[in-house]
Amino acid sequence: MDVNADSAPRLPGDTLTAKIEARYLFGAPMGRAALSWIARQTSLESWELNIPGTEGYFVGDNGWWYEDYDSRSTIQVTAQGTDTLDPSGRAVVRIPLETPPKGRAARAALEATVTDVNRQTSSAVTSVIVHPADFYLAAKPLGDAYFWSAGTRSRSPCGPCARTAAPCHA
């Protein structure tokens, strides 16, 4: 069984189009087999984005220790459904991508399960990254103080960073 989607960068409101194909072990298509699917979105930490040139920088909403840590790795079900594969053992599922929580990037995953006539199941998953915007703002703390004090001037170089393979010019 295969579930495939192109790897183009996505933004909220875009559509994830997944192509599903299932075959029996001997190669015949699983025509008209039952299909169930579920879409989930999981928020990502900025270091999971692998944006070139951002080493040592804070990108997007970041926190440490206890700062709302329990809600940082948010997993939410965004859609689910059932369908039937066509006679050639294929189906296409289209899911609108939601805005990630708290302005963070998220991984949108579509998991599909096909059930054959003997009630045996086969599952596969595909995922894409949903960026909250066209670019990120990166900031780098300077100096040797771990905390900044209110009312005290601090230097912090910052600048826009592309969400793609273009290096950050902060």
C-alpha positions, 0 to 999 in steps of 0.5 A: 500500500502507498500513500503519496503527496508532493513535498512542496511547502504548504501554507494554511488554507492550501490543500494536501492531495494524497494519492492512495494505491493498494495492491495484494501481495501477488500484485493485483489491485485491491479494487473496491476495498474499504478505505478509512483515513485520518488527518492529524496536525502536530506542531513543530519546534523551530529546530525541526524545520532545518532552516539553513543559517539559523544555528544559534537563533530563535525562530518563531515562538520559542520558550524554555522550561515550563513556559507552556511546555505541556501544550507545545507538542499539540496533536489535533485531528483535522479530518477523517473519513471513509471511502472505497478504492476504485476498480484499479485500487486507487483513491485520492483524498484532498484535505484543507490544511489548517492554521497551525496553533500559536504561529508555529509550523506543523506537520500534517499527516494523512494515515490511510488504512485499507481493509480487504475482503478477508478483513485484513488491514494495511496502512500507510502514511504521508506527511508535509510541513505546514508553515504559518507564513511565507517567512520567519523572523530569527533573533539571536541573543548576544552577551553573556546574560541568560535573562534580559531585564525589563527596561535594560537595552539589549542587542539582538540581531534579527532578520527574515529567514526564508522557509525554504533552502535559502539561507537566513540573512539575519 
